[in-house]
């Protein structure tokens, strides 16, 4: 049980980190699109 949790835990951190990064990338892309339209 404990080994499974240790294996699963970094995967959760990575998935949350990648979700935050993709969310910020979407904001940056939207800002670039707005700047190009202006």
Wavefront OBJ file of the C-alpha trace (Angstrom):
o trace
v 0.000 0.000 0.000
v 2.673 2.483 1.054
v 4.864 1.865 -2.016
v 1.863 2.408 -4.288
v 1.148 5.748 -2.621
v 4.792 6.816 -3.033
v 4.663 5.887 -6.728
v 1.303 7.608 -7.273
v 2.090 10.816 -5.345
v 4.711 12.325 -7.757
v 2.326 11.575 -10.643
v -0.355 13.726 -8.954
v 2.142 16.582 -8.471
v 3.238 16.328 -12.122
v -0.346 16.320 -13.414
v -1.252 19.368 -11.295
v 1.964 21.160 -12.348
v 1.349 20.463 -16.047
v -2.266 21.648 -15.650
v -1.081 24.958 -14.125
v 1.565 25.391 -16.857
v -0.946 24.737 -19.654
v -3.400 27.168 -18.003
v -0.741 29.904 -17.902
v 0.269 29.142 -21.493
v -3.366 29.643 -22.546
v -3.394 33.051 -20.808
v -0.128 34.050 -22.553
v -1.464 32.924 -25.953
v -4.694 34.882 -25.408
v -2.647 37.975 -24.475
v -0.580 37.631 -27.677
v -3.772 37.281 -29.748
v -5.261 40.396 -28.127
v -2.034 42.352 -28.728
v -1.945 41.305 -32.389
v -5.566 42.414 -32.876
v -4.793 45.772 -31.256
l 1 2 3 4 5 6 7 8 9 10 11 12 13 14 15 16 17 18 19 20 21 22 23 24 25 26 27 28 29 30 31 32 33 34 35 36 37 38
